[in-house]
Amino acid sequence: MRLEIDGAAVEADPRPGQCLRTLLREHGALSVKRGCDSGDCGACAVLLDGEPVHSCVVPAVRAEDRAVTTAAGLAPGDALHPVQDALANGFGFQCGFCTPGMSVTASCLGEEDLPDLDRRLKGSLCRCTGYRPIREAVRAAVLGPVRETGPDPGDGVGVSAVPEPAQRVVQGLEPYAFDDVPAGALILRVLGSPHPHARIRAIDAAAARAVPGVVAVYTHEDAPAARYSTARHEHRQDDPDDTRMLDDVVRHVGQRVAAVVAETAAAAERACALIRVDYEPLPAVFDPEEARTPGAPLVHPERTPEDRVADAGRNVVAALHAGYGGDVDAALAASPVTVSGTWRTGRSIHAQLETHGSVGWLDEEGRLVIRSSTQVPFLTRDELCTLFDLPRDRVRVYAPRVGGGFGGKQEMFTEDLVAFAVLRTGRPVAYEFTRAEQFWRSSMRHPMRVSVTLGAEPDGRLTAIKLDVLSDTGAYGNHAIGVLFHGCAESVTLYRAPVARVDAEAVYTNNVPSGAFRGYGLGQVTLGIESALDMLAERIGMDPFDIRRINAVREGDALRRADGEIEADLVWGSYGLDQCLDLAQAALAEPGEDPPAGWLVGEGMAAAMIATLAPRGHRAHATATLLPGGAFELRTGTAEFGNGTTTVQRQIAASVFGVGADRIRLAHADTDAVAFDTGAFASAGTTIAGKALHGACLALRDRIVEEAAARVGAPAAECAYGPDGVRTPAGVVPLAEIAGAGGLTASGEEHGELRSLAFNVHAVRVAVDPETGAVRILRNVHAADAGFVMNPAQCRGQIEGGVAQGIGGALYEEVVVADGRVQNPAFRTYRVPQSADIPDVEVLFATTSDDLGPFGAKSMSESPYNPVAPAIGNAIARALGARPFEQPFTRERVWRLAQGA
């Protein structure tokens, strides 16, 4: 058939049942992204004869003799459509994976659509931005943007510099992992287990191997025997070794049973369906409380403390039983006022628009190369080297722009299988998760049961804190230890109490695995502590802001762990909680949206504290090079997935060298680029990689001056750096001459041995309909202690995105699991918030400067999420006079609460 793609005539021969999305990508239209393949997210939106459609649900044959316009073809040549221009320059994207489809859909909107804009955008999901900048961009494009004029603020730190790839992102021309797959790459597909717990007696893959196009079928009989963890940390010993690439025991529904590598996806999927597996079903356990009870089925009975599993005989992966100050029960009994409650948090999933995936091949030197959608290329490389006994210089892992992470891509879910298949076949191999596989085969946020008891004096001063936490890590312990300890750390350390006790355990079940998720356990535990503190404020008639003012740690206080020991690596780089409380309280007092008639209104707030780095160090190496011609090349290890680190890193260099962004190039997230980088998690892209780069840039500037001084025979102290050359007693030596033919390079390293603290306060006014359980946010305020704000618009966007994800987790998002089976493995049934669900949030910054961060900056991509759900829960409780104890606070649960059930 014939069709037109972005104005060019194309002849195509669609396969039976093929959708338009895959046809377009096969013909080079890579701006059309894959997000869900079910018409729910809008990442694949195109115009079909001028009408927006989701190309994943349009049969390819329907495009015959029709014109298809993608994001890359919305405007002629290199020009941008007005909505793309507004999205690019108005920070209307972060990871950018949804943006091409979003721009296509929005390009059809006119002034008549603006009053109902949220409904018009409902088919396009964004996980990163919080929607406010998207709405503003669409309005600006429709009504005509009014660009402010004035002096150029430059590209240095402290200004809202637009990300360098903005134009490519909005057009869909910035490559992601699967936008550059080697020709002839084999396709890998996985057969998953139908059982939550079973032993594999035998596998018959003869019929699968006979399918035309099938190259290989791999089972546990082929896989390495070594056990490892999918979780990636600076120290691989931080996680239990309990995972085998392909195992003869399956422990959750969807677990890998066999992998098929074939010439086409159709052949691989056909072969998977023909594999015959003889399973011996084993007893399964799904309730975490039952899992640690004597006699419960054991998920990993053979694991030992040497594998970093605390007590496999009780299914306990990690345990924390510690306290300080004496007998907590006695202290509570002696307290004039006590409150207690138990909160439960459900499973939520990262819902990145780009699914997990990787592509691998052998380069000209025979090295293994993995191109992956990962937050941790260096840690992934190191684990592949361990798993396949390869030296580091024989493996390269790199990440292009990553379509969302939120902690979920701090794991190794595809790279191991791809590497195995490449090493076995010698050919390029690609493995990309479907949206359903994200629910079956990646990881979720840890569900937790959090019990809190607080004791206090009548004036609100805490006398004791007792915390009991049970975490369900699912079938594998990836991140179980870190999430448990981190969740019980800053959430308790935030408040001063003379007596405290923490009892916490993370247990195996035969549920889908849990893992790293934004907040890393703090969101779940903070819900319990901040809700209990609100109960205490109500009990004694105290303002909730004031009860936090008198109990929160203050600058200079000793920061104690649960066992009472001082956190030696945690220091006061700056302090802004007092400002955050004041800012949020004042903003909450301002009017907001009026409530509907008959709805009940309540206000709530919550505070959160987070260390600006992961414990036990976080390393980064960076280089800066003066190139021939006078431009600068930066090399860092950080992955860019909407966290904005590449923009900030360019700004750091621009400030040090005094040049514009047009003279700065950046290579990143490549194990060939620099010596090492722990990874883009724990908000370390600015505070660690940025600091390493800052050091490299300063060192290079000194080298430039020294080189110029040596050329003219003058002391370096008599020479001064300038953006175009070095002023010397003999005149100006141009940078282009100083660089020489090979350039001039300096490096910087940062080890992150000391950590500072950041603070966030969220406050809301909500309206609750007692007849339906609906919750509407009328006023939405977030105050953040981010230190010196390197890029205000970008940092605001990070906070808005974190708040939006927090609202989703508070009110809508829940992965439903029954007998180990995910019941809603699709966006149609898993409620990722749409534009209409997320109101604008007023973002306020404390004025602080951190001693540890570059230019005084702190991390701020992870922490905004943590106080949102407890603030909303506290507001619901005050509106109804009854407190919700199970998150998410869905309409059904809120309605039951309103009815007194």
KENUTI-719003 format. One record per residue (C-alpha): x, y, z; residue in three letters. Coordinates in steps of 0.5 Angstrom, whole numbers, plus 500, padded with zeros to 3 digits. Each point is the difference from the previous one (the first is absolute). Example, Ala and Ser with C-alpha at 12.3 -4.5 7.8 and 13.67 -1.06 7.14 Angstrom:
525491516Ala
502507498Ser
//
This chain:
500500500Met
502507499Arg
500506506Leu
503506501Glu
504501507Ile
502507501Asp
499502493Gly
504495497Ala
497494496Ala
501493502Val
499493498Glu
498495505Ala
498493501Asp
497500507Pro
500493503Arg
493497502Pro
498503507Gly
505505500Gln
499507503Cys
502506497Leu
505502506Arg
504494498Thr
500502492Leu
502507501Leu
506498504Arg
502495495Glu
500505495His
504505504Gly
495504504Ala
503499507Leu
497506503Ser
494496501Val
501496507Lys
498494503Arg
497501507Gly
494495501Cys
498497493Asp
493501502Ser
498507499Gly
500502507Asp
506505500Cys
501504494Gly
507499499Ala
499497493Cys
495506498Ala
500502492Val
496504496Leu
496495495Leu
497505494Asp
501506505Gly
496496506Glu
504498506Pro
500492502Val
504495504His
504497495Ser
500493504Cys
493499499Val
499502493Val
501494495Pro
506502495Ala
495498494Val
496506502Arg
505505498Ala
500498493Glu
500506495Asp
500504507Arg
504506502Ala
504498507Val
503506504Thr
505498506Thr
503505505Ala
506501495Ala
495502494Gly
496505504Leu
504506497Ala
504501494Pro
508499500Gly
503501507Asp
494505502Ala
496498506Leu
492500500His
498506505Pro
498494505Val
507497500Gln
503507501Asp
496501506Ala
502493503Leu
507501498Ala
501507503Asn
495499506Gly
503494503Phe
494496498Gly
504494500Phe
505496504Gln
501493498Cys
497502494Gly
498493497Phe
492502500Cys
502507497Thr
500498493Pro
493497500Gly
497505505Met
502506495Ser
497496494Val
493500505Thr
501507502Ala
501503493Ser
493499498Cys
497504506Leu
498507499Gly
497505504Glu
493497501Glu
504494503Asp
503504506Leu
494500505Pro
500492499Asp
508499500Leu
500495505Asp
495496496Arg
503501493Arg
507497503Leu
497494504Lys
503495495Gly
507503501Ser
504498506Leu
506503503Cys
503497506Arg
506505501Cys
497508500Thr
494500504Gly
496503494Tyr
500507502Arg
506502495Pro
496496494Ile
494504501Arg
503506500Glu
504499494Ala
494498496Val
496506503Arg
506504497Ala
500497494Ala
493501499Val
499507502Leu
507502498Gly
506500504Pro
503507503Val
507499501Arg
503505505Glu
506504497Thr
506502504Gly
507499502Pro
503493498Asp
500496507Pro
506496497Gly
500492501Asp
504500506Gly
497497507Val
494503503Gly
496502494Val
495496496Ser
504498495Ala
496495495Val
503493499Pro
504500494Glu
496494496Pro
493504501Ala
499500493Gln
502493498Arg
496498506Val
493503498Val
501498493Gln
502493502Gly
507500497Leu
504499506Glu
501492500Pro
498496506Tyr
503492501Ala
495497494Phe
501506495Asp
507497498Asp
500493499Val
505496496Pro
498497493Ala
498493501Gly
499500507Ala
497494503Leu
494501504Ile
500497507Leu
493498504Arg
499496506Val
495495503Leu
498501507Gly
497496505Ser
493499501Pro
501498507His
502504506Pro
504494503His
503494496Ala
505496499Arg
502498492Ile
500493499Arg
502500493Ala
499505494Ile
499497493Asp
502506495Ala
501495494Ala
494503496Ala
502507502Ala
507499497Arg
496498494Ala
497506498Val
503503494Pro
504506502Gly
501498507Val
508500502Val
500498507Ala
496498506Val
503501507Tyr
498496506Thr
503500507His
504494497Glu
504505496Asp
500506505Ala
506501505Pro
499497507Ala
502507503Ala
495503504Arg
500508501Tyr
495506501Ser
497504494Thr
501506505Ala
506504499Arg
503504505His
507503501Glu
502494504His
497493497Arg
500497507Gln
494505502Asp
495495497Asp
499493501Pro
503495495Asp
493496498Asp
499501493Thr
502495494Arg
499502493Met
496494499Leu
498496506Asp
497493500Asp
496503506Val
495505498Val
497505506Arg
495504497His
496501494Val
503502494Gly
507498502Gln
505498495Arg
499493498Val
504500493Ala
502505495Ala
499500492Val
505503495Val
497501493Ala
501504494Glu
493503501Thr
495501506Ala
495496497Ala
505494499Ala
502501508Ala
493501502Glu
497494496Arg
506496503Ala
499502507Cys
493497500Ala
502494497Leu
505498506Ile
497495505Arg
502500507Val
499495505Asp
499504507Tyr
499497507Glu
496505504Pro
503502507Leu
496503505Pro
500508500Ala
499505505Val
497507498Phe
499504507Asp
506503503Pro
498499507Glu
499492498Glu
506500497Ala
504501506Arg
496495504Thr
503493502Pro
498495495Gly
499505494Ala
502498493Pro
507502499Leu
502504494Val
508499501His
501495505Pro
507499497Glu
502507501Arg
505502506Thr
503506503Pro
506499496Glu
495502494Asp
497506504Arg
494497502Val
499501507Ala
495494502Asp
498495494Ala
497496505Gly
495505502Arg
500503493Asn
503506503Val
505504495Val
502506504Ala
498502508Ala
501506504Leu
499499507His
503506504Ala
498506505Gly
503505504Tyr
499504507Gly
497494504Gly
493496500Asp
496503495Val
494496502Asp
501503507Ala
501507497Ala
494500497Leu
496497506Ala
503506504Ala
498505494Ser
494505502Pro
497499492Val
501494495Thr
498499494Val
500494495Ser
498497494Gly
502495494Thr
500502493Trp
501496494Arg
503502493Thr
498496494Gly
504498494Arg
502506494Ser
504499494Ile
505505497His
496501494Ala
505503496Gln
498501493Leu
506496497Glu
500493502Thr
506496502His
505498494Gly
507499498Ser
503499493Val
507496500Gly
505498495Trp
508499499Leu
504506497Asp
505499495Glu
505498506Glu
496495502Gly
498504507Arg
493499502Leu
496506500Val
493501503Ile
495506498Arg
495501506Ser
495504503Ser
503500507Thr
502505505Gln
506496502Val
505498494Pro
506499504Phe
497496505Leu
497496495Thr
506499496Arg
504498507Asp
494494501Glu
500498493Leu
508499501Cys
499496506Thr
494496497Leu
504498494Phe
507500503Asp
502506495Leu
505506501Pro
498507501Arg
503502493Asp
496494496Arg
493503502Val
497507498Arg
494502503Val
496507498Tyr
494503501Ala
497505495Pro
494505502Arg
496495505Val
493501500Gly
498500507Gly
503497506Gly
498501507Phe
504495503Gly
498494496Gly
506500495Lys
504500506Gln
500492498Glu
502495495Met
494497497Phe
502499493Thr
507501499Glu
502494503Asp
496496495Leu
502504494Val
508499502Ala
499493501Phe
496499493Ala
506504496Val
505497503Leu
497493498Arg
498502493Thr
505505498Gly
495504497Arg
496507502Pro
494498505Val
494505502Ala
496499506Tyr
494505502Glu
495499505Phe
493501498Thr
495504505Arg
498493503Ala
507498501Glu
501506504Gln
495498505Phe
502493500Trp
507500500Arg
503506502Ser
499503507Ser
495504504Met
500505506Arg
500495507His
494500503Pro
500501507Met
497499507Arg
502506504Val
498500508Ser
501507504Val
500501507Thr
501507502Leu
501503507Gly
500507502Ala
499506505Glu
494504501Pro
504505496Asp
501496494Gly
507498502Arg
502493498Leu
502495505Thr
500494496Ala
500497493Ile
498492499Lys
500498493Leu
499493497Asp
500499493Val
499494495Leu
502500493Ser
498495495Asp
506499495Thr
497495496Gly
503494497Ala
507503499Tyr
504505505Gly
502505495Asn
501507504His
496497506Ala
506501505Ile
501507498Gly
493502499Val
498497507Leu
506504504Phe
499506496His
493501501Gly
501499507Cys
506505501Ala
498507498Glu
493500501Ser
502498508Val
506505500Thr
496506498Leu
497500507Tyr
503501507Arg
498495505Ala
503498506Pro
498492499Val
499497493Ala
500493498Arg
499497493Val
498493498Asp
500498493Ala
501494495Glu
500499493Ala
497493498Val
500496494Tyr
493498497Thr
498497493Asn
497507498Asn
503504494Val
507503502Pro
501506503Ser
505505499Gly
503507500Ala
495505499Phe
500508501Arg
501502508Gly
503493501Tyr
496498506Gly
499507503Leu
493501497Gly
497494503Gln
503501507Val
499507500Thr
492499498Leu
500497507Gly
504504504Ile
497507497Glu
493497501Ser
502498507Ala
503507502Leu
493503497Asp
496496504Met
504503506Leu
499507498Ala
493499500Glu
500496506Arg
503506504Ile
497505496Gly
506503497Met
502503493Asp
503494495Pro
505505498Phe
502502507Asp
501493503Ile
505499494Arg
504506502Arg
501498507Ile
501493499Asn
504500493Ala
508499501Val
503507499Arg
507502497Glu
506497505Gly
496495503Asp
503493500Ala
497496495Leu
499493503Arg
498493497Arg
495495502Ala
505497505Asp
502507503Gly
507500496Glu
502507497Ile
499500492Glu
508502499Ala
499501493Asp
494504501Leu
501508501Val
497506500Trp
502503493Gly
494505501Ser
493500503Tyr
494503497Gly
494496503Leu
498506504Asp
499504494Gln
496495497Cys
495499505Leu
499508500Asp
500500493Leu
495494499Ala
495503506Gln
500507497Ala
498497493Ala
495495503Leu
496506503Ala
499503493Glu
493499497Pro
500494495Gly
495497495Glu
493500503Asp
497494503Pro
494497496Pro
493501504Ala
499494506Gly
508498500Trp
504500506Leu
506504500Val
507498504Gly
507503500Glu
506495501Gly
507501500Met
506495501Ala
508501500Ala
506496498Ala
507499501Met
505497495Ile
507499500Ala
503503493Thr
504494499Leu
499492501Ala
505498506Pro
506496499Arg
503505494Gly
498501493His
506501495Arg
500505494Ala
506501495His
499506495Ala
505503495Thr
500507496Ala
504501494Thr
502506496Leu
499498493Leu
504503494Pro
496506498Gly
498502507Gly
494496502Ala
499496506Phe
499492500Glu
497497507Leu
499493502Arg
496497505Thr
497494502Gly
493502502Thr
494498496Ala
495505498Glu
493497501Phe
496507502Gly
504501506Asn
504506496Gly
507499502Thr
503501493Thr
497507500Thr
503502507Val
506497498Gln
501504494Arg
498506504Gln
505498505Ile
505500494Ala
497507498Ala
501503506Ser
507498501Val
503501493Phe
495506499Gly
498498493Val
493499497Gly
497493499Ala
502500493Asp
507499502Arg
499494504Ile
499493498Arg
498494505Leu
501493500Ala
497496505His
497493503Ala
505496496Asp
505495504Thr
505502494Asp
500508502Ala
503500507Val
503496505Ala
493498504Phe
494503503Asp
495497505Thr
494502496Gly
494504500Ala
497499506Phe
499503507Ala
500506497Ser
507500498Ala
501503493Gly
501507503Thr
503499507Thr
505495498Ile
501500492Ala
499507500Gly
505501505Lys
505496497Ala
499504493Leu
501506504His
506498503Gly
502498493Ala
498506497Cys
504504505Leu
506496499Ala
500501492Leu
499507501Arg
507500504Asp
503496495Arg
498505495Ile
503506504Val
507496501Glu
500498493Glu
499507497Ala
505502505Ala
505495498Ala
500502493Arg
502507501Val
504499506Gly
496504505Ala
499497507Pro
493498501Ala
498504505Ala
500506495Glu
496497495Cys
492500501Ala
495495496Tyr
495503496Gly
494497495Pro
504501494Asp
507500502Gly
505501506Val
503507501Arg
507500501Thr
506505501Pro
501499493Ala
493500497Gly
494496500Val
501492498Val
494498496Pro
497494503Leu
500496493Ala
508501500Glu
500497507Ile
496494499Ala
505498495Gly
499494495Ala
498495505Gly
496504505Gly
501501507Leu
497496506Thr
499500507Ala
496495505Ser
496501506Gly
498495505Glu
495500506Glu
498494505His
494503503Gly
503497507Glu
496506504Leu
492501499Arg
496506502Ser
493500501Leu
494503495Ala
493502503Phe
493500497Asn
494502502Val
493499497His
493503501Ala
493499497Val
493502501Arg
496495497Val
492499499Ala
497493502Val
493498497Asp
497496505Pro
495497495Glu
505497495Thr
507500504Gly
503505495Ala
506504502Val
502507497Arg
506504501Ile
498507501Leu
507503502Arg
506497499Asn
507502503Val
507498500His
506503504Ala
507497498Ala
507501503Asp
504499494Ala
506504502Gly
502505494Phe
495498494Val
505499494Met
494500495Asn
493503503Pro
496498495Ala
503493499Gln
500499508Cys
493502500Arg
498495495Gly
503495504Gln
496502506Ile
494500496Glu
501493497Gly
501497507Gly
494503503Val
496498494Ala
503493501Gln
498501508Gly
493502498Ile
499493496Gly
503496505Gly
495503505Ala
494500497Leu
500496494Tyr
506495498Glu
499493503Glu
503493497Val
495495502Val
503493501Val
496494502Ala
503493501Asp
506503497Gly
497502494Arg
500508497Val
493501499Gln
501507496Asn
506499496Pro
498506495Ala
499508501Phe
493499498Arg
499497507Thr
506502504Tyr
498508501Arg
506504498Val
498507501Pro
497504494Gln
501508499Ser
493501504Ala
502496506Asp
506504501Ile
499508502Pro
505505500Asp
505500506Val
503506503Glu
507499501Val
504504505Leu
508500501Phe
503501507Ala
506504499Thr
506496502Thr
507498498Ser
503493501Asp
507499502Asp
501494497Leu
497501493Gly
502503494Pro
499508500Phe
496498506Gly
495496497Ala
496494503Lys
497494497Ser
492501498Met
498495495Ser
498494505Glu
497504507Ser
494503497Pro
496494500Tyr
501498507Asn
495505504Pro
495500495Val
495494502Ala
501501507Pro
498508499Ala
494497496Ile
498495505Gly
500505506Asn
496505496Ala
495494498Ile
500499508Ala
498507502Arg
495500494Ala
496494503Leu
502500507Gly
502493498Ala
507498498Arg
502495494Pro
505495502Phe
501496493Glu
503504494Gln
498501495Pro
494504503Phe
496498494Thr
493502499Arg
497494503Glu
504500506Arg
499507501Val
492499499Trp
500494505Arg
504505505Leu
495505499Ala
494495501Gln
504498507Gly
502493497Ala
//
